[in-house]
Amino acid sequence: RLRFGVFSFTLMSDESLRPSCPVRWAILALTCGGLFGQFYAFDIPSALNEQMRRSLTVSTGIGNEEYVYLFNLLYSVYSIPNIFLPLLLGIGIDRWGYRILIVVLGVCVFLGQLLFTFGVAEASWSIMLAGRVLFGLGGESLQVAQGCLLFRWFKGHEVAFAFGLNLSIARCGSVLNDIMSPWVVQRWGVVNTVALGGVLCLASLACNVCCVFLDKYEGERANMPEAKGDESFSPRDLMRLPKLYWLCVLMCVSVYCGILPFNNIASAFFIQTRYSQLPLAEAQRLAGSAMSLLFLSSAIGTPPFGILVDKVGMRRHFLLFSAILLSLTYMMMFSINPVASMLMLGIVYMVFAGALWPTFALTVPQRLLGTAYGLATSFQNAGLAIVPMMVGHLQASGGKGNFRPVIQLLACFGFIGTATCSAILYGGFPGGEILDLPSVEAARRHKLSECTPLHSSEPPDAVAGKGLVKRNAGA
């Protein structure tokens, strides 16, 4: 039985109930398509930062400082609803089922992107922000509902692979956006480039609808049991989470807040600092190519790195390495090539995700695992709602082209992550030594069943039915 927030469900292990292989892979392919458009559309503002600046400052009459603030607010308002939704979504799943929520949330993603596109066309910041709120309401929660569906079809040893492949392909949407958007905007303009994200979100909605119908029809044919809700969650359970878990949460917030907010402004940073002497089109192309490395390296490297973590353990050492590398990257940001800096951040993102999320499974009792993932996700989104506004303030106060205060802030998150992981490694907390064991031995020591997502190296939107991600997730 796995609990996510106030929702729990039982993972059946009866091999006689295992569905046919073609159906499972068809459902996995549809869920991948169901996230691809969302991941593509999420970072369109980041890829079009400079073009949006030139277009909107002229059409709305705002100054550079106000634009910087409003631009970063586009990412904050996406995360604000998701401070609470990952913990509350289980109520909706328990009451209405995951199928209807997958469709409703997919519609929210599409309508949110459509509203954002309309806001860009009308040069209305209020409409754009409303669109991003609606987009955020559907985006993170959609991954939670999809997780419940995938848990039904991929049980035991295939769960980790299914979620890893699901998020890796979804992250390719972010990579494609970084490469395609600068090319598309030069030919068809800002509005049409944003609208392309809406088209892909519509295609993803179609995938989600098909997936729901296939799940309903084939599930009934295979006599597969439905997920069963359980409302026995008590807030007192949160008080039982150990100190080691809370240190992992602090590191989760600090490292993700050190990576994803930078990706939001990376295009402007590279264009205004490293490529300032080049024509805008060329500078945008080079910046987009460099930015794509963050999620490309993560999409390619996270699944095999997760296998490495399963085999050798050493999670605390990998976490410390990622935090130190994050700090070093920002310390060298103004002196190294953009490609090198984004590749280093991609390695941080890959190593950190591959080591952190399995670590949560080893720090809490199994019955609180989903709650622990949901709570970590909520704190992560709280940080990702606040930090972009801090970045926007520093950008605006520093003036155009002065990113030094922003880089110093992001480096501080790397230092906090390093200090936190040092405490995890050398603090002598009960159960800390289990974190460095290979997964098989760690599972035995921690008394986790094979149906618990111990072996997953993906964010909570995949592992606990988030997001379980943003992204940016990103992740």
C-alpha positions in Angstrom: 0.0 0.0 0.0 1.5 3.4 -1.1 0.2 6.6 0.3 0.4 10.0 -1.4 -0.9 12.8 0.8 -4.3 11.7 2.0 -4.6 9.1 -0.7 -3.3 5.5 -0.7 -3.7 2.6 -2.9 -2.6 -1.0 -3.0 -0.2 -2.4 -5.5 -1.3 -5.9 -6.5 1.5 -8.4 -7.2 -0.5 -11.3 -8.6 1.1 -12.2 -11.8 -2.1 -13.6 -13.2 -3.4 -10.0 -13.3 -0.5 -8.7 -15.3 -1.9 -7.2 -18.5 -0.5 -8.1 -22.0 2.8 -6.5 -23.0 1.5 -4.6 -26.0 -1.2 -2.8 -24.0 1.3 -1.8 -21.3 3.7 -0.3 -23.8 0.9 1.5 -25.6 -0.2 3.1 -22.4 3.3 4.0 -21.6 3.8 5.6 -25.0 0.5 7.6 -24.6 1.5 8.9 -21.1 4.9 10.0 -22.6 3.0 11.9 -25.3 0.7 13.3 -22.6 3.5 15.1 -20.9 5.6 16.1 -23.9 3.6 19.1 -24.9 3.4 20.4 -21.3 7.2 20.2 -20.9 7.7 21.9 -24.2 5.3 24.8 -23.4 6.6 25.3 -19.9 9.9 26.9 -20.9 8.8 28.8 -24.0 9.1 32.1 -22.1 12.6 31.3 -21.1 13.6 30.5 -24.7 11.9 33.7 -26.0 13.1 36.0 -23.2 14.8 38.6 -25.3 12.1 38.6 -28.1 9.4 39.0 -25.5 11.3 41.8 -23.9 11.6 43.7 -27.1 8.0 43.1 -28.1 6.3 43.7 -24.8 8.3 46.7 -23.6 7.3 48.5 -26.7 3.7 47.4 -26.9 2.9 47.8 -23.2 5.2 50.8 -22.5 6.8 49.2 -19.4 10.5 49.6 -18.5 13.1 46.9 -18.3 12.9 46.6 -14.5 9.1 46.0 -14.6 9.5 43.5 -17.5 12.1 41.5 -15.5 9.8 41.3 -12.5 6.7 40.3 -14.6 8.7 37.8 -16.6 10.0 36.0 -13.5 6.4 36.2 -12.1 5.4 33.9 -15.0 7.3 31.1 -13.3 6.3 32.0 -9.8 2.6 31.9 -10.4 3.0 28.4 -12.0 4.5 27.1 -8.8 2.3 28.8 -6.3 -0.8 26.5 -6.8 1.5 23.5 -6.6 2.6 24.3 -3.0 -0.6 22.6 -1.9 -2.0 20.6 -4.8 0.4 17.6 -4.6 -0.9 16.9 -1.1 -4.5 17.6 -1.9 -4.8 15.8 -5.2 -5.3 12.5 -3.5 -8.7 13.6 -2.3 -9.8 14.2 -5.8 -8.4 10.9 -7.0 -10.1 9.1 -4.1 -13.4 10.9 -4.9 -13.5 11.0 -8.7 -10.8 8.6 -9.8 -7.6 9.3 -11.7 -9.2 8.9 -15.2 -11.4 12.0 -15.1 -8.7 14.0 -13.4 -6.2 13.1 -16.2 -8.6 14.5 -18.7 -9.6 17.6 -16.6 -6.0 18.4 -15.8 -4.9 17.9 -19.4 -7.6 20.4 -20.4 -6.3 22.9 -17.9 -2.8 22.6 -19.4 -4.1 23.2 -22.9 -6.5 26.0 -21.9 -3.7 27.6 -19.8 -1.3 27.7 -22.7 -4.1 28.9 -25.0 -4.8 31.7 -22.6 -1.1 32.6 -22.3 -0.9 32.7 -26.1 -3.9 35.1 -26.2 -2.2 37.2 -23.6 1.0 37.5 -25.6 -1.0 38.4 -28.7 -2.9 41.1 -26.8 0.2 42.2 -24.9 -1.7 41.7 -21.6 0.4 40.7 -18.6 -2.8 39.9 -16.6 -4.0 37.4 -19.2 -0.5 35.9 -19.5 -0.3 35.4 -15.7 -3.8 34.0 -15.6 -2.8 31.5 -18.3 0.3 30.4 -16.4 -1.8 29.9 -13.2 -4.2 27.7 -15.1 -1.3 25.9 -16.8 0.3 25.3 -13.4 -2.9 24.0 -11.9 -3.0 21.2 -14.5 0.7 20.7 -15.1 2.1 19.3 -11.9 -1.1 17.5 -10.8 -1.4 15.8 -14.2 1.9 14.0 -13.5 0.4 12.8 -10.1 -2.7 11.4 -11.8 -0.6 9.8 -14.5 1.5 8.2 -11.9 -1.5 6.4 -10.4 -2.3 5.1 -13.9 1.2 3.8 -14.5 1.3 2.1 -11.1 -1.7 0.1 -12.2 -0.1 -1.2 -15.3 3.6 -1.5 -14.3 4.1 -3.3 -11.1 7.2 -4.7 -9.4 10.5 -4.3 -11.3 9.0 -2.4 -14.3 7.7 0.6 -12.3 11.1 2.4 -12.2 11.8 1.8 -15.9 8.3 3.0 -16.8 8.6 6.2 -14.8 12.2 6.8 -15.9 11.3 6.5 -19.6 8.1 8.6 -19.1 10.0 11.6 -17.7 13.0 11.2 -19.9 10.9 11.5 -23.0 8.9 14.3 -21.5 12.1 16.2 -20.8 12.9 15.9 -24.4 10.1 18.4 -24.9 12.1 20.9 -22.9 15.2 20.2 -25.1 13.2 20.5 -28.3 11.8 23.9 -27.1 15.3 25.3 -26.4 16.3 24.3 -29.9 13.1 25.0 -31.9 11.8 28.2 -30.4 14.7 30.4 -31.4 14.5 29.0 -34.9 10.7 29.4 -35.1 10.5 32.9 -33.7 12.9 34.2 -36.4 10.5 33.0 -39.1 7.0 33.3 -37.7 7.3 35.7 -34.7 6.7 35.5 -31.0 2.9 34.9 -31.0 3.1 31.9 -33.5 6.0 30.4 -31.5 4.0 30.5 -28.3 0.9 29.1 -30.2 3.0 26.2 -31.3 3.2 25.2 -27.7 -0.5 25.2 -27.5 -0.7 22.9 -30.5 1.6 20.4 -28.8 -0.5 20.7 -25.6 -3.6 19.9 -27.6 -1.8 16.8 -29.0 -0.8 15.8 -25.5 -4.4 16.2 -24.4 -5.4 13.8 -27.2 -2.8 11.3 -25.9 -4.1 11.6 -22.4 -7.7 11.0 -23.5 -6.7 8.0 -25.6 -4.7 6.7 -22.6 -7.7 7.0 -20.3 -10.0 5.1 -22.7 -7.4 2.4 -23.3 -6.9 2.0 -19.5 -10.6 1.7 -18.9 -11.3 -0.7 -21.7 -8.3 -3.0 -21.4 -8.3 -2.9 -17.6 -11.9 -4.2 -17.6 -10.9 -6.9 -20.1 -8.0 -8.0 -17.9 -10.1 -7.9 -14.7 -7.6 -5.6 -13.2 -8.5 -4.1 -9.8 -9.1 -0.4 -9.4 -7.0 1.7 -7.1 -8.6 1.8 -3.7 -8.7 5.0 -1.7 -7.9 5.3 2.0 -8.7 8.5 4.0 -6.9 7.4 7.2 -4.2 10.0 6.8 -3.5 12.0 9.9 -1.6 15.3 10.1 0.2 13.8 13.1 2.0 11.5 10.6 4.0 14.6 9.6 5.4 14.9 13.1 6.8 11.4 12.8 9.1 12.1 9.9 12.7 11.9 11.0 15.3 14.6 11.0 17.2 12.9 8.2 14.1 13.3 6.0 13.9 17.0 6.7 17.5 17.5 5.9 16.8 15.8 2.5 13.9 18.2 2.0 16.1 21.2 2.7 18.7 19.9 0.2 16.0 19.3 -2.3 14.7 22.9 -2.1 18.2 24.4 -2.1 19.6 22.6 -5.1 16.5 22.8 -7.3 16.2 26.5 -6.4 19.8 26.8 -7.5 19.2 25.2 -10.9 15.7 25.9 -12.3 15.4 29.6 -11.7 18.7 30.1 -13.6 17.3 28.2 -16.5 14.4 30.7 -16.6 16.8 33.5 -17.3 19.6 31.7 -19.0 18.7 32.9 -22.4 18.9 36.6 -21.3 22.0 35.9 -19.3 24.0 34.4 -22.2 22.7 37.0 -24.7 23.5 40.0 -22.6 26.8 38.8 -21.2 28.5 36.2 -23.4 27.0 36.9 -26.8 26.3 40.6 -26.5 28.4 41.4 -29.6 26.5 39.1 -31.9 23.3 39.7 -33.8 20.3 38.8 -31.8 19.3 35.8 -34.0 22.8 34.3 -33.8 23.0 35.0 -30.0 19.6 33.4 -29.5 20.6 30.3 -31.5 23.8 29.8 -29.5 22.0 30.5 -26.2 19.3 28.0 -27.0 21.8 25.3 -28.0 23.6 25.8 -24.7 20.4 25.8 -22.7 19.3 22.5 -24.2 22.2 20.7 -22.6 20.7 21.0 -19.1 17.7 18.8 -19.8 19.3 16.8 -22.6 22.0 15.5 -20.4 19.4 14.8 -17.7 17.0 13.0 -20.1 19.8 10.8 -21.4 21.8 10.3 -18.3 19.2 9.9 -15.5 17.9 6.4 -16.2 21.4 4.8 -16.5 22.7 6.8 -13.6 19.8 5.5 -11.5 20.9 2.0 -12.4 24.4 2.9 -11.1 23.0 4.2 -7.9 21.0 1.0 -7.5 24.2 -1.1 -7.9 26.7 0.9 -5.8 24.6 3.0 -3.4 26.8 5.9 -2.2 23.8 8.2 -2.3 25.1 10.7 0.3 28.4 11.0 -1.6 26.6 11.6 -4.9 24.4 14.3 -3.3 27.5 16.0 -1.9 29.2 15.9 -5.2 26.2 17.5 -7.0 26.0 20.3 -4.4 29.7 21.1 -4.6 29.6 21.0 -8.4 26.6 23.4 -8.4 28.6 25.9 -6.2 31.7 25.6 -8.4 29.6 26.1 -11.6 28.3 29.5 -10.4 31.6 30.5 -9.0 33.0 30.0 -12.6 29.9 31.2 -14.5 31.5 34.4 -15.9 34.7 32.7 -16.9 33.7 29.5 -18.6 32.0 28.8 -21.9 28.1 28.7 -21.8 28.1 25.2 -23.2 30.4 24.0 -20.4 28.3 25.8 -17.7 25.0 24.3 -18.8 26.6 20.9 -19.2 27.9 21.1 -15.6 24.4 22.1 -14.4 23.0 19.2 -16.4 25.3 16.8 -14.6 24.3 18.3 -11.3 20.6 17.9 -12.2 21.2 14.3 -13.3 23.3 13.2 -10.3 21.1 15.0 -7.8 17.8 13.5 -9.1 19.3 10.1 -9.4 20.5 10.1 -5.8 17.9 12.2 -4.0 14.5 10.7 -4.8 15.5 7.1 -3.9 17.0 8.5 -0.7 13.6 9.7 0.5 12.3 6.1 0.3 15.1 5.1 2.8 14.4 7.8 5.3 10.7 7.3 6.2 8.4 4.4 7.0 6.9 2.8 3.9 3.3 3.8 4.9 4.4 7.5 4.9 6.4 7.3 1.7 3.9 9.0 -0.5 3.2 11.7 2.1 7.0 12.3 2.3 7.3 12.7 -1.5 4.2 15.0 -1.6 5.5 17.2 1.2 8.9 17.5 -0.4 7.2 18.4 -3.6 5.2 21.1 -1.9 8.3 22.6 -0.3 10.1 22.4 -3.6 7.3 24.3 -5.3 7.2 26.9 -2.5 10.9 27.6 -3.2 10.4 27.7 -6.9 7.6 30.2 -6.4 9.7 32.6 -4.2 13.1 32.4 -5.8 12.2 33.6 -9.3 10.7 36.7 -7.7 13.9 37.3 -5.8 15.9 36.8 -9.1 13.6 39.3 -10.9 14.2 41.8 -8.1 18.0 41.4 -8.3 17.9 41.6 -12.1 15.8 44.8 -12.1 17.9 46.5 -9.4 21.1 45.5 -11.0 20.2 46.9 -14.4 20.3 45.3 -17.8 23.4 43.0 -18.3 24.3 43.0 -14.6 23.7 39.4 -13.5 26.3 39.2 -10.8 23.9 39.5 -7.8 21.7 36.8 -9.3 24.6 34.4 -9.7 25.7 35.1 -6.2 22.3 34.3 -4.9 22.2 31.0 -6.8 25.7 30.2 -5.6 24.4 30.6 -2.1 21.9 27.8 -2.7 24.8 25.6 -3.7 26.6 26.4 -0.5 23.4 25.6 1.5 23.1 22.3 -0.3 26.7 21.5 0.4 26.4 22.3 4.1 23.2 20.3 4.4 24.6 17.3 2.6 27.7 17.4 4.8 25.4 17.3 7.8 23.6 14.3 6.2 26.9 12.5 5.6 28.8 13.3 8.8 26.0 14.1 11.3 25.5 10.5 12.5 21.8 10.5 12.0 20.0 7.1 12.6 19.6 5.2 9.4 22.1 7.4 7.5 24.4 4.5 6.7 21.6 2.7 4.8 21.7 5.5 2.3 25.0 4.4 1.0 24.1 0.7 0.5 23.1 -0.8 -2.9 19.4 -0.8 -3.4 18.9 -4.5 -2.9 20.7 -4.5 0.5 19.1 -1.1 1.4 15.6 -2.5 0.6 16.3 -5.5 2.9 17.6 -3.3 5.7 14.7 -0.9 5.4 12.1 -3.6 4.9 10.7 -2.2 1.7 8.8 -4.4 -0.6 9.7 -4.6 -4.3 6.5 -2.7 -5.2 7.7 0.3 -3.3 9.4 2.8 -5.7 12.8 2.5 -4.1 14.6 1.9 -7.4 13.3 5.0 -9.1 15.7 7.8 -9.8 13.0 10.2 -10.9 11.2 13.1 -9.2 8.1 12.6 -7.1 5.7 13.2 -9.9 7.0 9.9 -11.3 7.8 7.9 -8.1 4.9 8.8 -5.9 2.4 9.6 -8.5 3.2 13.4 -8.3 6.0 15.9 -9.3 6.3 13.6 -9.2 9.6 16.5 -11.5 10.1 20.7 -13.7 10.4 20.7 -14.0 12.1 22.7 -15.5 11.4 19.2 -13.4 12.7 21.7 -15.6 13.1 18.7 -13.2 
